[in-house]
Amino acid sequence: MGFFIEALIGGLMTGMLYSLVALGFVLIFKASGVFNFAQGAMVLFAALAMARFSEWFPHWGGFDSKVLANVLAFIAAMALMVVVAWLIERLALSKLVNQEGITLLMATLGITYFLDGFGQTLFGSDIYKIDVGLPKDPIFLLESVFEGGVLVNKEDLYAAAIAAALVIGLSMFFQYTSTGRALRAVADDHQAAQSIGIPLNRIWVIVWSVAGFVALVAGIIWGSKLGVQFSLSLVALKALPVVILGGLTSVPGAIIGGLIIGVGEKLAEIYIGSQIGGGIEIWFGYVLVLFVLLVRPQGLFGEKIIDRV
């Protein structure tokens, strides 16, 4: 039982990080109807900015404080992501309003490759580290209940707590602020929202900026765990089943979907993978989503859209 709880906790913490990346997909799709394949590239670009700025600022400013370097790097990286969001909306999406979905999809794929290449040009192509002070030592919990206790990685625990706090904060932002209500109005009906004076262009810039902030936090956490390398953008591929499982328009769905897939792939790898040679963790989420789509195509919490013809 102790080993099972250890695997369960590890799966839940990984699932929270998947949810954080999936949240970026959901935010943009809800507000603009665009499935943003560039979210993974945004995570990588933000992580590169954070890693490099935290190295450059001490040299430029002549100080040694790691805390100050990280704070300045975070502010600069966030400002850069807002600029990127504004440019994406102004130069690409605003020109493609009311176009076919495949057109918007191809646009986000183009943005993906541009951000990958531009990030390499701007920040370099080496593997960089992000050190924001997350403890990496493991701890043992429930030692009085289970023999040997339950092993938990402190870094995963802190990362999951940060991800959970961000998800709760964003949920409250959407629910209780005037901007959040405007975002939800745009998500429900673009034309109706515009008819009552809600500026779509400004709303889309805000949404992409929030998605950039989510990408930055996700990039810092994943970069701290794995190092900042160009395979980091593939983390977004792990979030795709989460988005589809929870529903493309549901913030709670992104959270619950992430937890389901995080726990499922961890337990499947441990208890089934050992019997068939391993590797289940790689494809578990996609197979689970395939079965869910056969029964409920809109996902667990997605809206069922009926078009009358």
N, C-alpha and C positions, 0 to 999 in steps of 0.2 A: 504493500500500500504506500509506503514511503517513497519508493521509486516511481510509482504511478503519479503521486502528487507532485513530485519533482518534475516529471515530464509534462504534467498538466500546467504547472506554473510557467515552465519554459515556453510552452506553446501559447499561453495567454499573453505573455510579454512580447513574443515575436508577432503575434496577431495584432497587438496594439500598434506596432510599428508598420505593419501592412496597412492597417486602417488609416494611419496618418498619411501615407502616400495615396491611398484610394480616395481620401477626402479631397485632394486636389482635383482628381477627375470629376468627382460629384459636383463640387462647387461650380466649376466652369460649365459642365453640362446642364446643370439646373438653370443657370442664368442666361446662357447663350445658345444652348442646344448643340454645342460643339463637343465632340468626344476628343479630348486633348491628348493625342499621342505624344505630345512634347513634354508631358509631365515628368517623365523619367529624365529627359535631357535637362529640364529645369532643376531637378534635384542635383544632378551632377554639376551643372553650372554654378548653382548656389554653393555647393560644397567646395568646389574649386576656389570660388571667390573668398569664402571664409578661410580656407586653409592658407591661401597665398597672402591675403591681407594681414592675417595674424603673424605672418613671417615678415612682411614688408614694413608694417607700421613701426615696430621697434627700431629697425634700421633707419627709417626716415626721421623718426622723432627722437632717437637717441635715448631710449628708456628700456628697462629690462622687465617691467611688470607684465606678467603673463595675463593677469586679469584685465588690465587696461588694454592690452593688445587684443584680447578676445572681444571686449566690449566695442572697441573702435572697429574691429573687423566685422562684427555682427551688424553694426549700424551701416557701415559702408556696403556690405553685401546686400543688406535689405534695401538700401537706396538704389543699388544697381539692379536688383530684381524688380523694383517699381518702374525704373526706366525701361527695362526689358519688357515688362507688361504693357506699358504705355506704347512702346514701339510696335509690339505685336498687334495691339488693337488698332492703332492708327494706320500702320502700313499694310496690314493684312486683313484682319477681320472686318474692319469698317468698309472695306471694298467688296466684301463677299456676303453682305447681308442678304438674306432670303435666297441664297444659292442652294443648290442641291447638297445633301449631306456628304456625298462622296467628294465634292469640291472642297468642303471645309476639312474633311479628313485628310485629303492630300495636302492641304495647306499646313495642317499641324505636323504632318510627316516632314514637309520641307523645313518647318521651323525646328524640328528635332535635329535634323542633320546640320542645319546652320549653327545651332547652339553647340552641338558637339564639336564642330570644326572651329568655331569662333572661340570657344572656351579653351581649346588646345592652343590656338594662336595667342590668345591673351595671357593665359596662365601657365602654359607649359604642359607637357604630356607625361611627366614623371608621376610616381606614386607619392602623394603628400599625406601628412598626418594632421589631424585636428585634435588638439588637446584642450578640452574645456574643463578639465578637472573631474570628470566622471570616474569614480573609483572602480578599479578593475578586479579587486580581490573578491573571491567568493566568500559567502557566509553560510553557516549551517543554522537552519531553523527547525523548531519542533523536536529538538534532541531528546526531550523528556518523553515524547510520544512515540517516536520511531527510533529504532536502533541506528545510530550514526547520523540521525537528523536528515533534513532535506536540504540539498545543496542548491543554492541560488546565487547567480552572478549579480553582484552589486550594480554593475554597469547596466545590465538588462533591467534591473529593478528601477533604477533612476530613469532610464530611458522610457520605460513603460509609464512611469508616473508623469513625466513631462508630456508624453504623447496624450495621455488621458486628460491632463489639465488643459492642453491646447484644444482638444476635441470639445470638452465641456465649455471652454471659453468661447469657441466659435459658435456652438449651439446657442448659447445665451446671446451672443451678438446678433445672430439671425432672428432670435425670438423677441428680443426686448428693445432693440435700437431702431430708430427711424430708417437708418440706412439698411439694416437687416430686413426690415419689412419691405423696403423698396426692392431689395434683391429678390425676395420671395414673390413679390408682385410681378417682376419681370420674368421670373421662372414660370409663373402660372400662365401669363399671356403677354407677349411682347407688345402687341398693338394696343391692348387695353391699358397697359402701364404707360405707354407713350402718350395715349390720349388724355391722361390725367396729369401730364406734365413731368413724368419721370424721364430724365435724359438717359437713353440707352447707352450712348457712348461712354458717359461718365460711370455708369453702373458696371459696364463691362471692364473698364480700366480698374475699378475697385475690386471686382471679382478676380481678375488676373493678378492683381497685386496681392490679394489675400492668398491666392494659390501659390504665388511666389514666396510668400512668407511661410506657408506650410511646407513648400519644397525646401526652403532654407533650413527649417528646423529638422525636417527629415534628413536632409543632407548632412547636417552636423552630427546627428545621432548615428546614422549609418557610416559616415566618414570616421567617426570616433571608434566605431566597432571594427570596421573592415579596412580603413585607410581610404583616401580619396583616389580612386582610379577609374578608368573609363568604363569598366564593367559595372560601376555603380548605377549607371542608367538602366541596367537590366533589372534592378530592384522593382522598377515600375511594372515589368512583366509579371512579377509575383503579385502585384496589386490588381491586375486585370481580373482574375477570377473573383477577387474580393468585391470589386465594383459590380460585376455581373450578378454575383450571388445575392448581394444586399439590395441591388436595384440601382439603376443609373441616376435616379433622382432623389435618393434617400440618404440623408446624413446618418441617421441611426443605423440604416442598412449597411453603410460602409464600416461602421464600428462593429456591429454584430457579425457581419460577414468576415471581417478580419479575424475576429476571435475564433469563429468556427473553423476557418481554414488554418489558422496558426496552430490550434490545438489538434485538429484532424491530421494535418501532415506530420506533426511531431509524434503523435501516438501511432499512426500508421507506419511510420519509418521504424519505430522501436519494436512494435509488436508484430507487424506483418513483414516489414522489410527484411528482418533477420531470417525469415523463413524462405524468401524468394530471391534473395541476393541483394536487397537494398535498392536505393534509387527512387523509392516511392515519394519522398519529400519533394522531388522535382516536379512530378506530374500530378500529384494527388488533387491539388486545387482545381486543375483544368478538368479532370475526369468528374469530380464532384459537381462542378458547374454544368457540365454537359448533361448529367442526369437531372439536375434541377431545371434546366432550360426545357427539357422534354415535358416536364410537368407544369412548370410555371415560368413561361418565357420572360416575364417582366421582373423576375427575381423575387426574393422573399418579401421585400418591402416596397418594390417599385410600383408605379402607377400603371394600371391596365388601361391602355389607350385604345379607344374604339373609334374608327373613322367611318362616318356614314357616307355612302356613295349613291 
